[in-house]
Amino acid sequence: MVDVLFLGPGYPAEMPHFVRGLAEVGARVIGVGDQPLDAVPWMARQAMAHYVRVESWADEDGVMRTVHEALRGRNVDLVETLWEPTVVVAARLRESIGAPGLGVRQALTFRDKGLMKDALAHAGIRLPYAFRATTADAVRQAAARVGYPLIVKPIAGAGSLDTYRVDDPGELERVMPWLAHIDEVSVEEFVDGEEFTYDTICAGGRIAHFNICEYRPRPLVGKQVEWISQQVIAHRDVDAPGLAGGRAMGEAVIAAMGVTSGFTHMEWYRTWGGEVVFGEIAARAPGGRLVDLMNYVSDIDAFRGWAEAVCYGSFSQDTTRRYNVAQVIKRAQGEGRISHVEGMEHLLSIMGEHIVNVDLLAVGQQRRDWKQVVLSDGLVVARHPDLHAVYAMADRIGTDLQMYASW
């Protein structure tokens, strides 16, 4: 039996599924989290053999002490995590107990976007032109070198949080106060084009399974315009000419970063002229329910597949790609609690056989802060073998389904 120390079994929301996957492939799971055990979702609780509570993930030294004390007399074969803030402390634990996987230096290269881009530039990957900055003056100097439009984002960030497009010096001054809580930022070239993902599960030193998603529109646009229903499209035909450059880049990035086991989530751009440009990569699964989309494409269980990959170095599921899949994220109009939803019954009547998930806030629930929450007020997922049909369904869901909130 493989003994797995899993950091963060209860949060984010996808984590209990990974813990469940580990138990299903025969692993004995020791969970480590900062929640009381009774606050950990039931799916994770029933899959764990033991749970260690830590005070705060922000105190890495404290986490190390608590975990080592709890592990006395216990065997640990693997240390796994799929949450961005715990990637480095997981690496520290691996090194301290002699477990395989990402070491600290490698983990820091994933977490620090500057180190990441240095490593990939050395490998010949096309990157956005970028400079690090720790002061307001340094940001201004970097902006002068990069030119406008540009992007400002944290060196150690996740997703599009605290990420801003800046079109001129005046806008940079307006954005600067919003960055005051961040120790270091990257000021980089804005790549004008479409944005995609390249998500992988590696097993035994190879890419065992991968998925490519398309953002419609790119998240930086979606997070700035409230009425947009953000779409994520998982592509069935990953051999399509328009995706070939991103796939080849993804394979080169995985090799350059030295990934041999587990999940990675990469984002890349295709400019309007067809050039492929790297965005960033993380040593974790994609968030925003994208693992669900991987499952819907091939009718697999990627949570269990990841567990098999890290525990045994294999991925045995049939990954034949049967569908293109669209996830449409909805935002309610108005403020307060959800008062009513329009259009869902009609959509189910005309495309119900293709809709595989409806997860919207119920009437009476508080509307979420769309600027802070990726999934806003809920989502609808549809799939179809034909890509253009999926585009059409996603657009129809975006326009015909409306949610309303009021006090």
C-alpha positions in Angstrom: 0.0 0.0 0.0 1.3 3.5 -0.9 1.2 6.0 2.0 0.4 9.5 0.7 0.7 12.7 2.6 -1.9 15.0 1.0 -1.8 18.8 1.7 -5.1 20.6 1.6 -7.7 17.8 1.4 -10.7 20.1 2.0 -9.9 23.2 -0.1 -10.3 24.2 -2.9 -13.5 22.5 -3.8 -12.0 19.9 -6.1 -9.5 18.6 -3.6 -11.9 16.0 -1.9 -12.2 14.3 -5.4 -8.4 13.9 -5.6 -8.4 12.4 -2.0 -11.2 10.1 -3.1 -9.2 9.1 -6.1 -6.2 8.2 -4.0 -8.3 6.0 -1.7 -9.9 4.3 -4.7 -6.5 3.2 -6.2 -5.5 1.7 -2.9 -3.5 4.5 -1.2 -3.5 5.2 2.5 -4.1 9.0 2.8 -2.8 11.2 5.6 -4.5 14.6 5.1 -2.9 17.8 6.3 -5.0 21.0 6.5 -5.8 24.1 8.4 -9.5 23.4 8.9 -11.0 21.5 11.8 -11.6 17.9 10.8 -15.4 18.3 10.9 -15.1 21.2 8.4 -13.4 19.0 5.8 -16.0 17.7 3.3 -17.3 14.3 3.9 -15.9 12.9 0.7 -12.3 13.7 1.9 -13.0 12.7 5.5 -14.1 9.2 4.6 -11.1 8.7 2.2 -8.4 9.6 4.8 -6.8 7.3 7.2 -5.5 10.1 9.4 -5.7 13.9 9.5 -3.1 16.4 10.8 -4.3 19.9 11.5 -1.9 22.8 11.1 -2.3 26.4 12.4 -1.7 28.3 9.1 -0.3 27.5 5.7 1.4 30.9 5.8 3.7 29.6 8.6 5.7 27.1 6.6 8.2 26.4 9.5 5.2 25.7 11.8 3.7 23.4 9.2 7.0 21.5 9.0 7.2 21.1 12.8 3.6 20.0 13.2 3.7 17.5 10.4 7.0 15.9 11.4 5.8 15.5 15.0 2.6 13.9 13.7 4.5 11.5 11.4 6.7 10.0 14.0 6.5 6.2 13.5 4.5 6.5 10.3 5.6 5.6 6.8 5.2 8.2 4.0 5.9 7.3 0.4 4.6 10.4 -1.4 3.8 14.0 -0.6 1.2 15.5 -2.9 -0.6 18.8 -3.2 -2.7 20.5 -5.9 -3.2 23.9 -4.4 -0.9 26.8 -5.4 0.0 28.2 -1.9 1.2 24.7 -0.7 3.5 23.8 -3.6 6.7 25.0 -1.9 6.0 23.6 1.6 5.1 20.2 0.0 8.5 20.3 -1.7 10.2 21.1 1.7 8.4 18.1 3.2 9.5 15.8 0.4 13.1 16.8 0.8 13.0 16.4 4.6 11.6 12.9 4.5 13.2 11.7 1.3 10.1 11.4 -0.8 10.2 11.6 -4.7 8.8 14.5 -6.6 9.4 18.3 -7.0 12.2 19.6 -4.8 12.3 23.1 -3.3 14.3 24.6 -6.1 12.0 23.1 -8.8 8.9 24.2 -6.8 10.2 27.8 -6.6 10.7 27.8 -10.3 7.0 27.1 -10.7 5.8 29.6 -8.1 8.1 32.5 -9.0 7.2 33.7 -12.5 10.5 35.4 -13.0 12.5 32.2 -12.2 10.0 30.3 -14.4 10.6 32.5 -17.4 14.4 32.5 -16.9 14.3 28.7 -17.1 12.1 28.6 -20.1 14.0 31.4 -21.9 17.1 29.2 -21.6 15.2 26.4 -23.3 14.2 28.6 -26.2 10.5 29.1 -25.4 8.9 32.3 -26.7 8.0 34.4 -23.7 6.4 37.8 -23.2 9.0 40.4 -22.6 9.0 41.1 -18.8 10.8 42.8 -15.9 10.5 42.3 -12.2 9.6 45.3 -9.9 9.3 45.8 -6.1 8.7 49.5 -6.0 6.4 52.0 -7.8 9.4 53.6 -9.5 10.6 50.2 -10.6 7.2 49.5 -12.1 7.3 52.8 -14.0 10.8 52.1 -15.3 9.8 48.6 -16.4 6.7 50.0 -18.1 8.9 52.4 -20.1 11.0 49.5 -21.3 8.1 47.1 -22.1 5.8 49.7 -23.8 2.0 49.9 -23.8 -0.3 48.0 -23.6 1.2 45.9 -20.9 0.3 43.5 -18.1 1.1 43.9 -14.4 0.7 40.8 -12.2 2.2 39.2 -9.0 5.4 37.3 -9.4 3.9 34.5 -7.2 0.2 34.6 -8.2 -2.5 32.2 -9.3 -4.9 32.7 -12.3 -5.9 36.2 -13.1 -6.0 37.5 -9.5 -4.4 40.9 -9.1 -3.6 40.9 -12.8 -4.2 44.1 -14.8 -4.0 45.3 -18.4 -2.6 48.8 -18.6 -2.9 50.9 -21.7 -1.1 54.1 -20.9 0.9 55.8 -18.1 -2.2 57.4 -16.6 -3.9 54.1 -16.2 -0.7 52.7 -14.6 -0.9 55.3 -11.9 -4.5 54.4 -11.3 -3.6 50.7 -11.0 -0.6 51.2 -8.7 -2.5 51.6 -5.4 -4.2 48.2 -6.1 -0.8 46.6 -6.1 0.4 48.0 -2.8 -0.3 44.7 -0.9 2.0 42.7 -3.3 5.7 42.4 -2.6 6.9 41.9 -6.2 5.2 42.1 -9.6 6.0 41.2 -13.2 5.6 44.0 -15.7 5.3 42.3 -19.1 4.3 42.6 -22.7 0.6 42.3 -23.5 0.2 39.5 -26.0 -2.8 40.4 -28.2 -4.6 37.2 -29.3 -6.5 34.2 -28.1 -5.7 32.3 -24.8 -5.6 28.5 -24.3 -4.6 26.0 -21.7 -2.4 22.9 -21.9 -3.1 20.7 -18.9 -1.2 17.5 -18.3 -1.1 14.4 -16.1 2.4 13.0 -16.1 3.2 9.4 -15.1 6.4 7.6 -15.0 8.4 10.4 -16.6 6.0 10.9 -19.6 2.9 12.9 -20.5 0.2 10.2 -19.9 -2.8 12.4 -20.7 -3.4 16.1 -21.7 -6.2 18.5 -22.5 -6.4 21.8 -24.3 -9.0 24.4 -23.4 -9.9 27.7 -25.1 -11.0 30.7 -23.1 -13.8 32.8 -24.8 -13.0 35.6 -24.2 -9.6 35.5 -22.5 -10.0 35.8 -18.7 -8.5 39.2 -18.4 -11.4 40.6 -20.5 -14.0 38.5 -18.7 -13.0 39.7 -15.3 -13.3 43.3 -16.3 -16.8 43.3 -17.9 -19.7 42.1 -15.6 -22.2 41.2 -18.3 -19.9 38.7 -20.0 -20.7 35.0 -19.6 -17.2 33.6 -19.6 -16.8 30.4 -21.7 -14.2 27.6 -21.5 -14.1 25.2 -24.4 -12.4 21.9 -24.1 -11.3 20.7 -27.5 -11.9 17.2 -28.9 -9.5 17.5 -31.8 -6.2 18.3 -30.2 -4.5 17.6 -33.5 -6.1 20.6 -35.2 -3.6 22.8 -37.0 -4.5 25.8 -34.9 -3.6 24.0 -31.7 -0.4 22.3 -32.9 2.0 25.1 -31.9 0.6 25.3 -28.4 0.7 21.6 -27.9 4.4 21.4 -29.1 5.3 24.3 -26.8 3.5 22.6 -23.9 5.6 19.4 -24.5 8.8 21.5 -24.6 7.8 23.4 -21.4 7.1 20.1 -19.5 10.5 18.8 -20.5 12.3 22.1 -19.6 10.6 22.2 -16.1 11.5 18.6 -15.4 8.0 17.4 -14.7 7.8 13.6 -14.4 4.7 13.0 -12.3 1.4 14.6 -11.5 -0.7 17.5 -12.8 0.4 20.7 -14.5 -1.7 23.6 -15.7 -0.2 25.8 -18.5 -1.7 28.8 -20.3 -0.5 30.0 -23.7 -1.5 32.6 -26.3 -2.0 32.4 -30.1 -1.6 35.9 -31.6 -3.8 37.1 -34.4 -0.8 36.5 -36.7 -0.5 32.8 -35.5 2.5 33.1 -33.2 2.5 30.9 -30.1 3.6 32.6 -26.9 3.9 31.1 -23.4 1.8 32.5 -20.6 2.6 30.6 -17.4 2.6 27.1 -15.9 1.7 25.8 -12.4 2.5 22.5 -10.7 -1.1 21.7 -9.9 -4.4 20.8 -11.5 -6.4 23.6 -13.3 -9.0 25.3 -11.2 -12.4 26.6 -12.2 -13.8 23.1 -12.7 -11.5 22.4 -15.7 -10.8 18.9 -14.5 -14.5 18.2 -14.9 -14.2 19.3 -18.5 -11.3 16.8 -19.0 -13.7 14.1 -17.7 -16.6 15.1 -19.9 -14.4 15.1 -23.1 -13.5 11.4 -22.7 -15.9 10.1 -20.0 -13.0 9.4 -17.7 -12.2 10.1 -14.0 -9.2 12.3 -14.1 -9.1 12.6 -10.3 -8.6 8.8 -10.1 -6.3 8.9 -13.1 -4.1 11.4 -11.4 -4.0 9.2 -8.3 -2.9 6.2 -10.3 -0.3 8.3 -12.1 1.4 9.6 -8.9 1.1 6.3 -7.0 2.0 3.7 -9.7 3.4 5.7 -12.7 0.6 4.6 -15.0 -2.6 5.9 -16.5 -4.8 3.0 -17.6 -8.1 4.7 -18.5 -9.3 4.9 -22.1 -8.8 8.6 -23.1 -10.5 8.5 -26.5 -11.8 12.0 -27.1 -15.5 11.8 -27.8 -16.8 15.4 -27.2 -16.0 19.1 -27.3 -17.2 20.5 -24.0 -18.3 24.1 -23.2 -18.5 25.5 -19.7 -20.5 28.8 -19.5 -20.2 30.8 -16.3 -23.2 33.0 -15.4 -23.4 36.2 -13.5 -26.7 37.5 -12.1 -27.9 41.0 -12.9 -28.5 43.2 -9.8 -27.4 42.9 -6.2 -28.5 40.9 -3.2 -30.1 37.4 -3.4 -31.0 35.5 -6.5 -34.6 36.4 -7.1 -35.3 34.4 -10.3 -33.8 32.6 -13.3 -35.0 32.8 -16.8 -34.4 30.6 -19.8 -33.1 27.4 -18.3 -36.2 25.4 -19.0 -36.3 26.5 -22.6 -32.6 25.6 -23.0 -33.2 22.2 -21.6 -36.1 21.7 -24.0 -33.9 22.4 -27.1 -30.5 21.0 -26.1 -31.1 19.0 -22.9 -29.5 15.9 -24.3 -26.2 17.8 -24.6 -26.3 19.5 -21.2 -24.3 17.5 -18.7 -24.2 19.8 -15.7 -26.3 22.7 -14.4 -24.9 24.2 -11.2 -26.5 27.6 -10.6 -27.1 29.4 -7.3 -30.7 28.7 -6.1 -33.3 31.3 -5.7 -32.8 32.9 -2.3 -29.0 32.4 -2.2 -26.7 35.4 -1.9 -25.1 36.5 -5.2 -21.3 36.2 -5.2 -18.7 38.9 -5.8 -18.0 38.4 -9.5 -14.7 40.2 -9.2 -13.4 37.8 -6.6 -14.9 34.4 -7.5 -14.0 32.6 -10.8 -17.3 30.7 -11.1 -19.5 33.7 -10.2 -23.1 32.6 -9.7 -22.9 29.2 -11.3 -22.3 27.4 -14.5 -23.8 25.2 -17.3 -21.8 22.6 -19.1 -22.8 21.2 -22.6 -21.0 18.9 -24.9 -21.2 17.7 -28.5 -18.9 15.9 -31.0 -18.9 18.9 -33.3 -16.9 22.0 -32.3 -19.1 24.5 -34.1 -22.2 23.0 -32.4 -20.6 23.5 -29.0 -19.7 27.1 -29.8 -23.3 27.7 -30.8 -24.7 26.1 -27.7 -22.3 28.0 -25.5 -23.3 31.3 -27.1 -27.0 30.4 -26.7 -26.6 29.6 -23.0 -24.7 32.9 -22.6 -27.5 35.0 -24.2 -30.7 33.1 -23.3 -30.0 32.1 -19.7 -30.4 35.1 -17.3 -30.1 35.3 -13.6 -31.4 38.2 -11.5 -30.7 39.3 -8.0 -32.4 41.8 -5.7 -32.6 42.8 -2.0 
